[in-house]
Amino acid sequence: MLKRCLIITLAILMVLSLTFMAGCGGTQNPAGSQSGSNQNAPIDDDDYFLDTPEELKGTTVKFATWINHSTTDTAVAIAGFEEATGMKYEMVTVNEADYITKVAALIASEQAPDVVVDNLAFPRTLSLLQPLSLEANGLDPKDPFWDQDVSELFSVGDKYYLVNGKNSSWHSGSTMTYFNKPVLDENGIKTPADYMAENNWNLDTLWTLMTQIKASCGFTRAGTSIEFEAWCSTSGGGQVKYDTKEDKFVNALTSDATKKAIKYLMDGQDQGLLKIINSHDEELSKGNIALEICGAYGLRKNPGWFYAMDADDLGYAYFPKLNKDDAEYPTNHHIRGYGICKGSKNPVGAAYFLRYFLNDAHYDMNNMFKNEEAKNMYIELRSKSNVDNAFFISGVGSILDPSNRGNVALVNDIISGTAAQLSVNIDKSASKIDGAVKAANDLIDEIKAQQ
């Protein structure tokens, strides 16, 4: 115990160049030293913040983000952080579209924020981040409090750059199915939830459902929207994969799993059953479509994708099984991570902020999601997310051209074609992805060379 206390004290001395007395009870408690709990329950670690160093109280933690967390459903967590630690919170407003460029400019002008967020931008965000460690900034990414899958996903060499709490509501979750209850009910169509209750929700019954929607609902366009990369990655494929052991991206577009997933989409698009989308489709909220397969951010109340839709009208289900007899519904992992910015003037304060902000125990979960069903679906998806199916195409695809940040920028030849043209168009798109993968791996190699 004494050895642990001395190590903790040394970490703070190195970061703050101040002397703290550390007894066996541990007056200093860097973010990442208390064991976590299971995936489904918030971690109650309020005692942890009782040991906030006096020298941090009154300081400010600056968070570069496009979401005003002090006015949304996260306001309670922001207020709680300030009360628990005596530190202040300041939002540094940066649009998501040009986040990398704007934060890099702040760093260059010695106005760096303390906390940064990665939302499908890795590995481009590496240029903004300092490695995380107990010694450097008081955050141990290997501590059980943090989701170890996320820590590993965002590691390069022997360094860790981004984290997320094991019990954080800021995981983006897994791809899932949404449906408009009144539209399906009014047309006598069995819902995905009905199929799940029969243990019969799979690609075949999805096809049946889309066919019935087209025949009965009278929409002026395809009545189902499916996010391209979310579909491919949850099916075991995707445009790119990241090998965390080798720190290398690989082109996965020509894999059998990806080809099979795309073939299903293209057949459905050719027959007018579905529309392939980049992210999410607000037409579901408007009642102009009946079914959508995309990420779990639509479960949130506001901010959230379907905040304008009556919660009672929105239904939820898992991604369909790839084969009827599969034991489990497939999931993927919409990666989202948080780190400490290069040039941060308050890195230890940032570590405390992340420890507080990325713990469900500091939120009103009932106020974050559209209803109880949505909250429970989120918790289930978080516990079952599959990092082997994590998708990185947005960050990789935008390295050579930042305007390519969307998930379908490099596969437009495929989406704009037909199933009959699939082989040729996959080859065209694979060539583009090869260039993006090389650029991503070059960036990774540069980071490793600097370590």
N, C-alpha and C positions, 0 to 999 in steps of 0.2 A: 504493500500500500504506500509506503514511504517513497519507494522508487517511482511509482506512478505520479505522486504529487510533485516530485522533483522534476520529472519530465514535463509535466504541465506547466510548472513555473518557468522552466527554461523556454518553453514555446512562447509565452507571453513576453518574457524578457527580450527575445529575439525580435518580436513583432513591434512592441511598443517602446522598447528600450527603457522600460520602467521596472522598478523592483516591487514585487508583491511577496508578501509572506505567505507561504503555503504549508498549512499544517496537514495532518493526516486526513482531516475531513475534506481538504481540497477546496480552497477559496476561489480558485480559478477553474473554469469548466469549459474548455473550448468546444465549439459546436461539433459534436460527433463523438461523445464519450459515454453516452447512456444507451443501454440496450433497447432495441425496438420491440414491437409486439407482433401479432399476426397481421396478415394483409387486410383483414376485414374489420378491425377495430381501431379507432383513433388511439394514438399513443399519448398518454397523460404524463407529461414531463415538466409540469409547471415548476417543480422544485429546482429544476436545472437553471432557470432564469433568476432564481434568488441569488445566485453567485455571480451575477453580472459585475465585472470589475468597475469600481468607482470611477476610474479614469475614462470609461466609455460613456458614462451617464452624461447627458447633455450634448453628446455628439450626434451627428446626423448620418443616416445611411441613405445614399442616393441610388435609386433603382431606375435604370433606363428601360422603359416599357411603353407600349402603345395603349395599354389598358389603364384607366384611372382607378386604381385599386381602392382609393379612399372614398369613392362614391358608388361603387358597385357592391355586389354581395360579399366582397372581401374586406369591406370597410371595418367589420368587427375584428378581423385579424390584425389590421393595421393599428387600430386603436389599442388592441390588446398588447401588441408588441411594444408600443410606446409606454404603456402603463407598467408592463412587466419588467422592462429593462431600463427605463429612464432615457432611452435614446429616441431620437426623432426620425421620422420618415419623410423623404422628399422624392417626389416623382420627377424624373427627367424624361420629358415627352419626346419619344422618337418613333416615327412611323415604321411599321413593320416592313414595308416595301423597300426602304432604303436604310434599314437598321444597321447593317454592317458598316456602310459608308459613313453614316452620321456618328456612330459611336467611335469609329476609328479617328474621325476628325476631333472628337472631344478628347481622346487620349493624346493625340498629337499636340493639342493646345493646352495640355496639362489641366483639363477640366473633366477628367475621367469620372464616370459614375462608379459606384461601388459594386452594384449587382447588375448582371446582364442575364438575359433569357435567350435560350435557343429554341426556336419553334421550327423544326424541320430545316434548319440552315446549316447544320454540321456537314462538312468540316470547315466551312468558311468562318464560323465563329471562333475558331482556334486563334485567329489573329488578334482577337480581343481579350483573350483569357489568360490568367495566370494559373499555373498548376496549383492544385489544392493539396494541402498537407497540414497536419497538426502543427508542425514547426513553422511553416511560412505564414499561415493565415488563420490557424486555429480550427481548421475544418478537416477532419479525417474522413475521406470518402469511403473507407473500408469499414467504418463503424456500422453496426446493425441498424441504426436509426435510418440510414440511407438505403434506398433500393439498390441492391448490389448489381442487378442486371443493368440498370441505368449507368451506374458508375463504370462498369466494364465497357458498355457501349461507347462511352465518351472518354475512353482511355487511349493514349498514344504512347508507345514504349512502356516505360514504368511510371508514367505520370497520368493523373486524373484531372479532368478539366471541368466537368459538369456533374451535377447531382440532382436527385429528386428524392423527396421523402418516401419511405416505404408506404406510408399511409397519407399520401398527399392527394388532394382533390385536383391538383394541377398536373397529374398525368393526363395525357390526352386520350388514354383508353385504347380500345380496339375497335376495328370496323364492326358495324352491326346493321340491323335492318330497322327502318322506321316505316310506319304505314298510317294512312288516314283512316281512322276507324269508321266515321260516318259514311265515307264514300264506299268502302267495302261492304259495310252492313246494308246500306240502301240498295246495293246491287246484288245482294245475296251471295257474296264471294267470301269464301273461307279465308281467314287472316293467317299470317305467319304464326301468330301466337296459337291459333287453333291447331295448325300443323305441329307445332312444338308439343302441344298437349298430347298429341297422338304419337309423338316420337317419329314424325314423318316430315320434318322440315329439311329439305335437301335440294340439290340443283334440279332434280326432276319436278318436284312440287313447286319450286320457284318458277320454272318454265310454265307449268300449268296456270299458276296464279297470274303471271304476266299476260298470258294468252286470254284469260278471262277478263282481265282489266281492259285490254284492247277491245274485246268484243262487246263489253257491257257498259263501260263507263262514259263513252261519248267524248273523250278528250280530243282536242285538236292536234295533239302531239302524242308521242309515246308516253304511256302512263307510268313508266318506271324510269328512275334515274340511278345510275351506278357509277361510283367514283372509280376511275380506271386503276390507279396504282393501289388503292385500298383493296380492290377486288383481286388483283394479281398477287399482292403480297400475302393476303389472307389465304389464298389458294396455294401458298407455298412457293410462289415465284416472285416476280417483281422485275423492275428494270435494272436495279443494282443490289448487291449484297455487300455487307461489310464484315470482313473476317477480323475479329478482334484479336485473335492470336497472332496473326501476321501483320496487323495494321494495314490491310489492303482492301480496297474496293474491287469488286469484280462485276463484269457485265453478265447479268442473269437473264437478259431478254430472250436468248435463244434456248433456254432450258426447257425441258419437256413440260414442267409444271406451268411455266409462264405461257408457253404456246397454247396449252390446253385451256388455260383461263381466258386468254385473248380470243380464242376460237369461239368460246361460248358467248362472249360479248358481241363479237362481230356477227355471229348468226342471229342473235337477238336484235341487233341494230338493223340488219338487212331485212328482217321480218317486221320491223316497226314496233317491236315489243319494248325496247328500251332505248334510252339515250345515255351515251357515255359522257361523264362530266369530269371536271378537274378536281373539285373540292366538295361542294354541297350545292343543293338546288332549292332555292326559296319557293319554287312552284309548289312544293309540298304544303307549305304554310298557307298558300293561296287557294288550295283545293284544286289545282290544275293538274296534279298527278296524284297517284294513290300510294306509291311505294318508292322508297329510296334506300340505297345501301351506301353508307359513308361512315365517317368517324363518329366517335362518341360525344363530341362537343355539342351535338344537338340535344343532349340530355340536360344541359344546363339551362337555367332560367334566363338570366340576363347578366353578363353577356352570354350568348349562346346562339346557335344558328337558327333555331325555330322559336325564338322568344315571342314572336307575334302570333303564334298558333295556340289556341286553347289547349291547355294541358289534357283535358278530358278527351280531346279529339285525336291525340297522338298516341300511337301504339308502338311497342318495342319488341324486338326479338333478336336472337343471335344471328350471325351470318349463317347461311344454310350449310348443312353438312355436304362435303364434296361427294360422298357416297352414302347411300341410304343406311348402310350397316355400320358406318363409322361410330365409334364409341363416344366421341366428343365433338362438339361444335368447334370449328377452327377459329382461331383468333390471330391477331397480329399485334403490333406495338407501334402506336403513333408517338414517336420519340419527342420528348420535351425535357429540357434540362436547364439548370440554373447554375451560374458560376460567379466568380469574383473577377472584376475587370482589372486588366493591366493598368497600373498607375493609380489604383484605388488609394484614397487617403485614409480610408477606414476599413481595412480588410477584415479585421477581427470583428468589428461591428457588423460587417456584411455577413460573416459566418453566423453570428447570433440571429440576424434577421432571417436568413434562410432556414435556420433551425425552427424558428417560430412560424414563418410564412408557409412552410411546406409540411405542416402537420394538421390533419383534419380536426384535431382536438381543439383548435383555436378558431373554428368556424361554426356557423350555424348551418349544418348540412341540409336541413330542411328548407333553408332559404336559397340554397345554391342550385338546386335541381327542380325541374318542373313539377314533380310530385314524388310521392313515396316510391312509386314503381320505377321512376327514372333514377332516383338515388340508389335503389337496390341494384338496378341494372349496371350502373356505373361501378359500384363496389364489386360486383361479380366479375365484370370485365377486367377491372384492375387486377384482381387476384388471379385471373386466368390468362393475362396477356402473354403473348409468345414473342420474345425478343428475337428468336430466330427468323421471324417474319417481319422484323422492323424494316421500315422503308426510309431510304435516304435520298431518293431521287431529286427532291426539291433543292437540297443543298448542293449535291453533286452537279446537277444539271445547270446550276446558275454560276458555276465557277468561271467558265469561259465567257458567259454572257449573263450578267445579272438580271436581264429582262426575262430569262428562261426559268425564273423561280417556280413557276407552276409545275404541277406533277405530270403534265402531258406535253410539255414543250418539245420534247425530243421524240415523241411518238405520234405526232400529228399525221404523218404519212399513213400510219396504221388506221387511226380513228376515222380519217377522211376517206378511206378506201372501203373495200368490201371484203367479205370472207374469202372470196375467190382470189383476191390479190394479196392475201395475208402473207404468204411465204416471201414474196418479193419485198413487201413493205416492212416486214420484220427485219430483213437484211439491211434495208436503207436506214431504219432507225437504229439498228445495232451498231452501225458504223458511226453514227453521231454519238451514241452512248460510249463507244470506245474512247473517243476524244475527251469526253467529260470525265470518264474514269481515270484516264492517264493524268489529267490535270489535278484531280482530287488526290491521287496517290503521290504526285509531285509535291503537293501542298503538305501532305502528311510527312513525307520524307524531309521537307524543310523544317518542320516542327521538331522532328526527332533529332535532326542535326544540331538544333539549338539547345537541346536538353543537356 
